[in-house]
C-alpha cells in the first residue's frame, strides 16, 4: 500500500513538473544539413585532397553545439546516398554490409531525415539498406510504394521539456522522373502542397504539436515539368498556400539561403537551406513562451554556419576508420588496363577516345542504332596502362543509368542542333569567335555553358556547319556504315537517365526538341539496372580477368566545318580556356 502511495505521488510530481515546464520558456536549437551526397570522410579517396565540407567536420560542430546548448536536435533534408566514392562503393560493392551513410548519421545522433531524389535513385537496394540501418525515422509523407504502402513515416514528433515539435518530411515530386518508368513504376510521389494540406491539421489538432518544422527536399522556386504540371522546387509556393509551418528546412537546389517570409495568414515562417556537401550547417533557434497560456508564443531565428574550417572530429573518424580504409583500398585498386589514352580535351571540336568509349558501351545496350551522350568526365586525359577505380570516376562523373528509347531521326538532329546552339557562335571566317565563352573576375576564359551539357552522337555520321545560323547547322549524312538516315523513322536510341528525366538543365532539351514526359514513357524500351560507371568498371574487370586490355573503337563520325575556318578560330579561342570547368 505504501509503495502504491509513493508511486502515485511520484506520478503526480512528474505531471506537475511537465506542467510547470509548459508554463515557462523552452529554448530549442535545430541544426540541419542537406544534400550531403555521401561526403562522409575528411578526404576524398579519389584524389587524396581534403574536402571543403564533410560529415567528419560537421561532427566537430555538432559536438560543440551540444556542449554549449541544452536542447540540440540534428536533422537532415535528404540526398545522401549518391555523389561520393564512399557512397558508390557502399551501393555497388558492399551490398551485405551495414549502410555506411546510415552508420555515419547514427554516429552523429541524427533525429530525422527525409528521402531525396538521389536516395530513391540509389540502386542495388541501397535505399532499402539505408532505411533498414538508420537509427532514426527517414520521412517521406508524399512518397507511396505500391508494394509496401506508406513505406516510410510521414512525420515524427519530438518532445523537448514538454514542447511538442512535429517534423513533416516531403520530397520533390520530380524524383519520379530521375529514373526511367520501368525502374520506378511502383512509386507514386504526390504533390507537396496537397500532402502538406492533408497533414497540417493532423499535426496541429490530433498530435497537439506546438512547433511544426517542414523537412523538405525541394528547392525554393521554379522548375516546372512542362505538360505534367509538376514543379521541382516548390517551397515558396508551399508557404503561400499552406499555413502552419514555423520553420522549413529545405534543400535539393544547392542554393544556401536563410530568410523570413510570411504564409497566407501573415504568420512568420523561417526558410533555411544549408546548401550542398556539408560546407554549411543551418542553425535554427526556437523559443517557445508558455507564460500566461498553454499555447506557446513561438519565436524563430536562424543563420548559416560555415564549417569548412572545422577540425574533423576524432571520435567520428575513429568510428568510421574501418569504412575509410576500405574505401581507400577500393579507390586505389587496379581494375584493368587501357590500350590507348582516354582523352577528352578536344571533344568540343573533334572525336575523343573518352567519349567514343562511352558511346561504344551505349551502342551495345539493347541493340541501339544511335547513342547520345555527354562528356561527363572530370579529367581531360587518362594515360594508357593500368587504371584504378579512381581513374574511372574521372572518366564518368555521375551515377546515370542507360535508357533505351525510340527517337525520330528529326528529333536526334534537333537534339544535336540544340547542343550546337549552346557552344558555337556563327562565324563567317577564321577571324570570328567560335566558342561561346565568358571571362571571369580573374581574367580566365571559360565556356558559357558547362561542358557536361554538350551532346554528341554515335551511330550516325554528321557535320556541324558553324557558318550557318542557329537551327540550320547540323546535317546528318547517313547512318555510320552507309545506310540512309531517315528523319521520319524511329531509331532505337540509348541516352542516359539525366537526359531521359528532363529535369534541371535537361528540361531545356525537352522544350527545345518538343518532347514531352508522357511521350517519353511511351517511347521507353528499357533501362539498365546498373549505372554507366558500373558498366565501365565491369568491362575493365572482365577484360582483365581474360588477360585483355580495353581498346576503344574510333568512330570518326562527326566534325565541325569548314575545316580551315574552324582551325583558325580555335587557334585563338582555346588559349587559357578551361575546358572541363563545371
N, C-alpha and C positions, 0 to 999 in steps of 0.2 A: 504493500500500500504506500509506504514511504517513498519507494522507488518510483511509483507512478506519479506521485505528487512532484518529485524532483524533475521528472521528465516533462510534466505539464508546465511547471514553472520555467524550465529551460526553453520550451517551445514558445511560451508567451514572451519571454525576454528576447528571443530571436526575432519574433514578429515585431516587437516594439523597436528593435534595433533597425530592422529593414524599413519600418515606417518612418523612423527618425531620419534615415538617410534620404528618403524620398521628400523630406521636408527641408533638406539642406541644399547645398550646391555640389553637384557632381561634375568633375572635370575629367575628360577622356581625350586621349591623343590617338588618332589613327595614323599609321604610317603605311604607305602604299607603293607598290611597283606595278609596272605594266610592260608588256612586250619584252620580256626578259630574253626570249629567243634562245634559251639554253646557255646563256653566258654565265656559267657557274664558277669556273676557276679563274684565278688571278691572271694566268697566262693563257693565251690562245695556243693550243697544242699544234696548230698548223704552222705557225711561224715563230713560236717561242717568245713573242712580244707580250708585254704586259697590256692588258686591256684597260681602256679608259674606265669602264664600269664592269662590275661583276657581282654576283651574289656573295663572293668572298669578301669584297669591300663593303657591301651592304650589311654583312653580318656584323662588322665592327660598329657601323652606325646604329643598327637596331639594338645592339647590346648597350651602347651609350644611352640611347633613349630610355630603355628600361631601367637603367641605373639611376637616371635623373628625374624620371616621371613615374607617378604611381600607377596609372592606368594606361597602358600602351597596347594597342591591338594592331597586328600586321595583316594586311590583306593585299591581294594581287588581282589585276584586271585582265589576265589571260595572255595567250600566245607565248607558251613556254617550251613546247616540245619540238620545234624546228628552228634552225638558224645557226647552230654551232656544231663543231665536230663531236663534242661530248654528247649532245642530244642525238646526233645522227648515228654514232656508234651504238648508243643505247637502243635505238629503234631498229637498226639493221643487223647488229652482230651480237647483241646481248639479250635475246628475247626471253630467256628463262631467269633473268636476274631481276632484282627489285629495281624499279624505275629510278634512275639517278636524279631526275628532276624532282620527283616526289620526295626522295630522301633529302635533297637539299632544302626544300621548303619545310619538311618536317623538322629539320635541324634548326631552321630559323624561327620556328614556332608560329607558322602561318595559321591564321584563324579561318580564312576563307579565300577561295579563288573562283575564277569564272572560266568557262571554256571559251577559247578564242578560235578563230577560223583555222589557224595553223595547228591547234590542238586536235580539232576534228579531222584535219587532213593527215595526221600522223598515221603512217601505215604500219604493218607488222604488229598490229594490236597495241601500238604504243599508247593510244588514248585510254584503252581499257586498263592497261597496266598502271598508268598514272592514276586513274580513278580508284583502282584497287589498293594502291600503295599509299595514297595520300592520307595522312592522319588528320585531315580537315575536310570540310564539305567543299566540293567543287560544284559550283552553282550553274544552272542553265534553265531559267524559267521559261524561255521561249523555244527550247530545243526538245523535240519529241522524237523518240526512237520507236518505230513501228513494232519491232520485236519485243522491246522491253518496256514500252510505255514511257512514263516520265523517268528516264534513266538516271538523271541527276536531280538533286533537290532544287527547288526554285529559289529558296531563301534560307537564311539561318538567323536565329535570334541569339544575341549575346547579351548577357546581363552583367552590368558593372555597378556595384553599390546600389542595386535596386533600379538602375537605369536600364530600360529595355531598348536595345539597339537592333533594328532589323536591317539585314543586308540582303538586297534583292539583286541577283545576278542575271544578266542577259548578254547575248552576243549578236553581232551584226547578222541580219538575215542573208547577206550576200555570201556567207560561209557556204551555203549550199551550192554556190557557183564555183567554188575554189577547187572542187574535184568533179570529174565528169559524172553524169547522171547514173551510169551503170555502177559506179562505186558508192554512191550516196543515196540511192533511190529510197532507202529505208528511213531517211532522216527528214523530218519536217521542221522548219525553222520559222516561227511565227513572227509577226510584226512586233516591234519593240513597244510602240505606243499602245497597241491593243493589249499586249501582255501586261504592261505596267498598269494600265487602267483596270485590269481584272484583279491584280494582286494588291493594289494600294488599299482599298477598303478592308481587305482581309488583314493586312498588316496593322492598320490603324484600329479597327473595331474588334477583330477577333483576337489578334495577338497582343493588342494593347501596347504597341510599340511607341516609345517616346521619341525616338530618333529613327529616321529612315534614310539609309545610305544606298544609293544605286551603285552597283559594281558592274560597269557596262563596257563590254569590248566592242565599242563603236566610236568613231571619231565625232568631232563636233558638228560638222555640217557637210553637205554635198555628197555626190556620188550616186546619182540616180541611174538605175539599171534599165534604161530605155523602156520598152513596152511592158516590162514586168511591173513597173510601178514600185520597185523596191529601192530603198535608199541605203547606201553603205554606211554613211556617217549621219547619225540622227539624234545625237544628244541634245542639240539646240532645240529641235522640234519636240523632243520628249519633254523638256522643261516647259515649253509653251503650252502643251496640250494636256499634260498630266500633272496636276498639283499634288503636293505632299512630300516631295523629296526635300531633305535638309542638305544633303551632300550627294554629289555624283562624282565618283572616281571613274575615269574612263581612259581608254587607250585606242589602239588599232591604227590611228592615223599618224603616229610617230611625231606628233607636234606637241611638245611640252607646253602647258598652259595652266594658269591659275586665275580665276575670275569670279566675281559675284554677279549674279543675274537675278531676275525675278520670274516666278512662274505666273500662270494665268490668273492666280488670285492675288498677285502682288507680293507674295511671300518670298523672302530671300533664299536663294539656293547657291551653294558654293560648288563650282565646277573646277575640277583639277585633274590634269593629265601628267603623270610623271615623265612621259616620254620613253623612248626605247633603250634597251641594252644596259639598264641599271646605271645610267650615268647620273640620274637624279632620283631622289626619293620624294614622294609627295607627303607632306606633313599637314595634318588637319587637327585643329584643336576644337573640341566641342565642350561647351559649358552649358549644363542643364541646371536651371534655377527653380527649385521646388518651393521656395519660400512663399508662403501665402496661398499656394494652390497645389493640388495633386497633379495637375497638368503643368509640366515644366515650361518655362521660357527657354528657348534654345538659341544660343549664340554660336556661330561658327566662324573660324578664320583658318587660313592655310597659306602655305608657301612651298616652293620647290627648293630642296636642299641638294646642292652639288656634292656628290660623294666620290668623284673621280680621284680626289687626293687622300681618301681614307686608306689606312693601312689594313690589308687583309687580316681578318680575324684568325688567330692561331688555332683556336678551338675548332672553328668551322673547317679550316684547312686540314687539320689532323683527322677530323671525322671523314672528310671526303678524299683523303690522300690515296686510298686504295683505288678509287674510281679514277683519280687523276693519273696515276701511274699506268693504269690500264689503257686509258685514252691516249696517253703519250706514246706508249708502245704500239698501239694501233696506228697512230698517225705516222710513226717512223717506219712501219713495216713495208718491205718491198713487195709490191703486188704484181709486178710484171715488168716487161721490157718493151720500150718503144723503138721501132726500127728507124724512125725518122723524127726529127724535132717536131713538136706540136706548137706551131706558131700562129699568132693571130694579129700581128701589128698592122698588116695590110688589108684586113678584112673589109675595110670601107671601100677599097678600090680594086681588089683582086681576090683570087681564091686564097684560101687559108687552110693549112693542114688541120688546125684545131677545129675549124668549122666543118671541113669536109668529113672529119671523123664522126662528129655528132650526126651529120646528115646520113652517113653510111649506116649508123645504128638505127636511125629513124626510118630509113627506107626498108629495112629488114622487118619492121613491125607491121604485122597484119597485111602483108603483101602490098605495101604502099606504091603508088605511082609517083607521088610527089612528096617531098619533105620541105617543110617550112620551119626555120629555127632562127634563134638569135644568139649572138656571141656572148654567152653568159660566163665567160672566163675572167679571172682576176689577174692573170699574168699573160703577157704577150709572147712569152717563149718558155716552153718546157723542153729542155735538151733531150736528144735521143739517148737511150740507155735505160738503166734500171729506174723505174718510177716507184715512188712511195705513195701511200694513201693520200698524204697531204698534197701531192702534185695533182691528183685527180680532183681535189677540191678547187684547185686553181683552174682546172680545165672546165669545170661546170659548177656554177656558184650556188644554184638553188635546188630544192627538192621537188622539181617538176616531174610529173609522170608523162608518158607518151599517150597521145589521144589520136585515134583514127576516125576521121570524119570525111564526109563526101562534100567536096567543094567544086563548084563550077570552074571551068577554065578561066572565065572572065573574072571570077572572084579572086582566084590566085593572082592574076595580073593586077587587079585593083589593090590587093594587099601589098604587092611589091611596089606599086606606084605610090601608095601611102608612105611606105618606108622611105622611098627615094625623096619624097617631099620633106621629110624630117631632117635630111642630112645634106642635100645638094642644092646649091643655088643654080640658076640658069646662067650659063656663060656662053658668050659668042666666040671668044678666042682665049688664048692662053694667058691673057693679061687680067682676066677676071678672077674672082674669089670663088672657088668651087665649094668648099665645105662651109656649112653654117656653123659659125663659132662665136664665142663671146670671150672677152678678156676680163679676168677677174681683177680685184683690187691690187694684187701682187704683180700684175702685168703678165700673167700666164694665160696663154690661149688655150681654151677648152672647147669641146663640142657643145653646141647649144642644147642638144638632147643627148642623154647618156647613151653610150654605145650599145648597151643591152637592149635598146629599143629598135635597133636595126634588125630587119628581117631579110634573110636570104633564102634561096630555094635550091633544091637539087631534084633531079629527075626531069628537068626541062632546061633547054638552052635559051638564054635571053640576053638582051643588051639594054643598057640604060643610057639614053642619049641626053647628055647634060646641056646640049644647045637648045633643046625643046622646052616649052613651058611645062609647069607642073600639070599633071594629069595626062600628058602625052609622051612621057619619056620612055616607058617600059614597052619593049616589043618582044614577045615570045616567038622564037624562031621555029622551034619544034620540040617534041619530047627528046630527051637525051637518047641517042641511038637512031634518030632519024624519023620516027613515026610522026605523023602530023599532030599538031596541037589544036584541039577543038575548043573554042571559047564557050560553047554551049554544053559540052559534055561534063558529067560529074566524074571527078577523079578521086580515087582513094588517097587521102592526104593525111600525113602524120604531122601533127603540131604538138606543142607542149601544153600542159594543163593551164598555164597562165594565159596563153592566147585563147584557149578554149573558154576560160572563165569570163574573159572580157571585163574584168574588174580593174580598178585603178587606171593606169595608163593604157591598159589593154582595151578599155571601153571606147577609147578614141578610134581604135581599129574597127570595132563593130559599127560605130556611127559612120565612119568614112566609107566602108565597104557596103554598108546596108544590110549586114547580117543582124539577126535577132536571136535572143537567147532561146526562145521557144523553138525556133527553127533548128538551132544547133543540137538540141536534144533529139530532134527527128533525123538529123544528119549523122548522128553518132553511130559508129560501128562498134568500137570497144576502146577500152583504156587499159594501160598496164597497171598491174597491182604494185609493182616496184617502180621507183623513180629512175630518172635517166642516169643519174650518177651511179646508182647501184648497178645499172646495166653496164656502165663503163667499167666499174670495179670488177664485175663478174667476167667481162670479156677479157680483161688483162689477166685475171687469176686463172681462167680456164686455159688460155694460151700458154701461160707459164707452166702449168701442170703438164702440158703436152710438149714442153721444150721449145715453144714457138714465141716469136716476137710479134707485137701488134704493128701491122703496117697500115697505111692509110691510102684508101682509094682516092685518087685525084680526079675531081670532076671536070675542072676547067670549063664550066658550063655558062659562065656569065662574065660580063666585063662592062666597064664604062667606056663610052665612045663620044666623040672622036678621040683616038688614042693620043695624038700629039697635043691636042688642046688639054686633055686631062693631065698628061705628063707635065706640061708647062705650069699648070695651076698647082699641082701637088708639090712641085719643087719649092714653091713658096709657102703653101698652106700648112705643110706638115712641120715647119720649123717651130720648135717649142710647143708642139701640140700634144697635150696629154690624152692619148687615145682611149685609155680604159678608165678614165675618171668617171666614177659613178655618183 
